[in-house]
Every structure is written in structure tokens, then in C-alpha cells.
Amino acid sequence: VLTVNCLYMRGVVMALEIERPLEVDINFERTRFETLQTVSHSNVIPNSLKHLPAVVRIPGRGAATLIAKEGKVHGVLLTSAFVFNHREQAVGKTAIFFQGHAKRKPIEVALRPERVFYSPPCPSQINPKAKLTDDWLPYCIVACDLIGTTGGNVHDVEPVTVPITSALLQALEVRVKDTHMAVVYPSGEVSRKYHTNTVTEVGKYITNYQVTMASDYTSFGAPWFNEQGNLEAVQHQTRENNQGIKLTAIVKDLFDAQMFGVLQFNILDEDPDLEDKFNSDGVEKQRTAAQQNGTFYLHLWNTWYSDESLPSIVRLMYAFHYSPKMLITAFHQLTDHSHCRQLHTLAAEGGIHPILQALDQHCFNESLIEKALACLGAVSSHDENLVHMKHFDTLPIILSCMREFPENELVLQWGIFVILQMMSISADNIGLAMSLGTLSNIINAMLRFPNNSYIARWAIKAMGIVGECDGSFLTQVHRQGGVTQLMASTGHFLTAELLMENAIYTLQVFTQLSETITSFLVRKGGIVLLRRILQMYLNNEEITSTAILIVYNIANQSKEYTAPLLEANMEDNIYEATVHFPNSMKVMQNAVSAYFALGLDPIEKFKYNDLTFDLLPGTKEQ
């Protein structure tokens, strides 16, 4: 059996560690024969050899496995918490690739725990010699350089495959009597050894392997490979125990801990199994290495969006922040009717940051920006989310997107809405928005898309909020054409009631705080437009009462505006409003104030009785 194995493994079997017992064992020869017989009938060794370059030595501590790369600069190693269980232990440490390789010189690289480090919270007391149980997942991931400390690089080393779909996770199901092989560096020393063992027990987190005799060393962090050559577990070997920390459990824990995002996988936008495999000439297309090794994004989505909950979507956005397709799918789900009722809890679930991160990270992806801003618009409709949004660079990110795609109507529309929402909760946000030049973007959007009622409605309200916060901003509004666009949009969308409510609000602010804007409005037909609004929305108490207040503001700014108001028979419209809303405090008080400002006698005009005056405290005295 040994001879047969040596023929095709060139001595690998010779390197298999079949430790002699520390004391004389009469069963040793029988145990060795059974082990070699198991190996001879298994493909675990030849199938696992391709992954040897990804197995590294952690000097003085154990082994680790390369499971991800970020370009040609950094990689991510998977090891045991008994190698490193907190960040400080990895500071200043290194990993060595090709240690014990026959044809490559070892390359030592620095670990970068400041970049990536994660290990699940551990018990207060850790005993490396104790047998592992399903109470704790003792694994660790840590970043490393891909360029050697003294030269050379490991760019050609391929990470081992990590199971990230349901199919791959199911393929790693461990069964009793399975044969696995570990590639170990005992105690982190130079000598590399190979262990083949059969599975004796399978737990939730931990796999136990057959132990035929006590070992005289410990081994932590080494990879266990199954018969298909796939990474199956992380080794934990003590004198009396040989165990594995299951990779499937590690992967699920990384996802739940929102650490999946540091392992950037090759995600495909199209399903390689369904795409056309032949070109127009009937010749089979050559698939690139990336296409061959990639994972279709919907397979990922269907794997991890299992409970269809809002927290699950948040974890997906963190996990696959680098995949536009995955993010767009998440944005669609967040705005789906099935999640609308829970959307107010998104900030509490940590969902604001990944949306803003997507806008910032994928700022040149127009399709993603559209979907992300629409999603953020829905999210910002809830005050609970707005409070959290102000803690991020929300306004600069939104403005950057609007300026990158000035011809995209949806980008501008939802960008203005989010800006409006942000300004509505904080004077600081208004000041920041003005300092960033937001006003010009808003007004230019109105000019570029004059037929978009949403842009007009939200832009008009934003100008009013700016003016109400600080009257000095109104000079900028007027100079940049904001008042002209307000007039144009109000006349164009005269039948849009919600837009009229915003227009009347903003006109009231303008006429109250700026004589210059009031004069401009009077000269440009603002009084006629105001009368039309009063006539059309006589059933809307808010529009009616505010429109009457605008009449008061105009007359109060200058006596020269009284004549145009009277010529437009504005007093008759005000009278009709009082008849329509005889019990409205706002309408009655504003009507009385407007009549006095116009030089008219409200008592004579309205013919109030004592009952009506009782409804309006202070009106009779005025």
C-alpha cells in the first residue's frame, strides 16, 4: 500500500505524520497499516495538494490559510483563536508562504491586524489544552500583505474556496468516517507535516477526529481538507485531542457578525449556466478565469436572504458592499411593500451606513446611484432614521452624486428630497448645505427638468426652509434665479395641490422677510398668481390661510403695493375665505390683519356678530 501511494505522490505519504506513542504500544503497527490503507483508497491527498501554496506558517504559533485577496496588496488569513485571540497579539507578527516548498523560496509577509482582524468573543479563561465544545467558535481572521518584507510577492497564490452559497455549504457537510487531511506546522515550527484522519463525531461547530495515540506537540490553525480537496475545517490538536472548527459554521458566523465584507469574492452579474455559450458564428466562447470561478449574485442572495427580514438585508449590504447587483437587489427589497412598515427601524438596525457607503463607493455607477437615492429617500421619510443620518457625511455624498449625474432626472429628484429632509431637522444642516453650494444644484435641477413636479415641489420647499432659517440666505436665492423658478413652477403646476402648499409656504417666507423679493413678485405678476391660487384652493384651509397672510405681508412691506392688491379685488377673495371657514382661527385672524393692512374695515366688511368675535380672542379689540 505504501509503495502504491508513493508512486503518484512523490513522497507525500512518507511525510504523513503517524506519531509513535510516547509509550510502547503493541497495536502501533496495526494502526499504521489501517491508516495507510484508508489513505490508499482516498483522493484526499492528490485533491488537496493544489492548495498547499495557500497554507502559511505563523512562526511560533501555528498555521493559517489564505481565504481572500484584495487586489495585489492585501490578503485575509483564516486561523485559530489559539493562534491569535485578540488584535494586539497579531501586531508585529508575520506569516511565511512556501515554508517547506520544494521549488519556491519562503516569502515572509507582515500581518495587518489594524486593517482586518476578527475573532468571536471568547470565554474569560482560555485553555489551549482543553477539548473544544460547541459553546464557542475559536477562529480568527487577520489581514496580511501580499508583498514580502524582504522582497518577492505571493500574487500568484490562489486563495482556497470559501463556501458562500447553499450548494457549496451543503457540499461541505461532514459525515462520520469521512477522511480528511490537515497540513500543519506543529507549534509554528519550520517542519511541515501532513495528518490524515477519519471523522468520529460531528457537532454544531466542532468535528472530532480519530486519535489513536497521544501527540507530543500541539497544532493550531492548520487547514483540514476533505476528499474533494475543499477546505473543511480549522485544526485544533492537543496531546489528547484532534479536532476541527467547521468552516460552514465560521462562514455563517462571519456573515452574522457583519465581517463578510472583508472577504471580497468574485460575484457575477449573469448566471454562467444560462448565458449563451456560443457566439454568432457558432463557436464556443472562451470563459475567463474570473467567469469560471465566479458566483452568480442571485445564488448568493437566495442563500443569505433566508428569513426575509430587515436585519437580513442590512447584513447582505455589509457583506457584499462591493457588488452593485447585490446592493441594487437590497435597495429594491428595502422599498418593497413587505418592508415599508419596518423601514423606520432601519437606522436602529445599522442600515444607514451601508446605503451611504454604496453611494460613496460606487459613485460612478449611475444605475446603482438611482436606486440607492430612491431607497434613501424612503428611509429619510422617517424621523427615527433622519436623526442618525446627520451623523454621517450625508449631504456631501448626495451632492457629489447629483453633480456626477446632472442629466439624470431621478438622481436629482431623490437627491433634492433627501437634502430637503436633512435641512428640515437641523439649522446646522441648512448652514452646511448652503456652504456646499447646494442651492445652485437645486435651482439648476428645476431649470433642467421643468416638467418634473416632484423636483419643483421639493426644491420650492427647500428654498422656503433656507429663508426661514436665515433671511440673509434669501439674497442668494434671488440672485441664483430661485424666485423666478418658483414663479414658473407655481404657474405650471397650478393644479398640483401638494406643490401649491409648498409654494404658498415659501412665498409667505419670501414676502415676510424680503422687500426686494416682494417687489419682484409684484412686478412679475405674483399678485394675479396669488389670487388664482386662492380661488382654486378655497377648500384647503392651509393654502387659504397662508395665501391671506401673504396678502398681509405684501401690503405691510410697502403702501405702494396696496393699490395692485385692491385692483385685483383681493379683498373679495379674502371675504370668500372667511365665509368658507367661519370657524377657522387662522383664516379669520389673517383676514382681519390683511384688511387692516389694505386700509379696510373688517368689521364693516364681515359684519361680525358677537358670537364670531368670541371665537377669535383679541380680534374685536384689534
Buried (B, 14 or more C-beta within 10 A) or exposed (E): BBEEBEEEBEEBBEEBBBBEBEEEBEEBEEBBEBBBEBBBEBEBBBBBBEBBBBBBBBBEBBBBBBBBBBEEBBBBBBBBBBBBBEBEBBEEBBBBBBBBBEEBEBBBBBBBBEBBBBBBEBEEEEEBEEEBEEEBBBBBBBBBBBBBEEEBBBEEBBBBBBBBBBEBBEEBEBEEEBBBBBBBBBBBBEBBBBBBBBBBEBBEBBBBBBBBBBBEBBBBBBBBBBBEBBBBBBBBBBEEBBBBBBBBBBBBBBBBBBBBBBBBBEBBEBEEEEEEEEEEEEEEEEEEEEBEEBBBBBBBBEBBBEEEEBBBBBBBBBBBBBBBBBBBBBBEBBBEEEBEEEBBBBBEBBBBBBBBBBBBBBBEBBEBBBBBBBBBBBBBBBEEBBEBBBEBEBBBBBBBBBEBBEEBBBBBBBBBBBBBBBBBBBEEBBBBBBEBEBBEBBBBBBBEBBEBBBBBBBBBBBBBBBBBBEBEBBEBBBEBBBBBBBBBBBBBBBEBEEBBBBBBBBBBBBBBBBEBBBBBBBEBEBBEBBBBBBEBBBEBBBBBBBBBBBBBBBBBBEEEBBEBBBEBEBBEBBBBBBEEBBEBEBBBBBBBBBBBBBEBEBEEBBEBEEEBBEEBEEBEEE
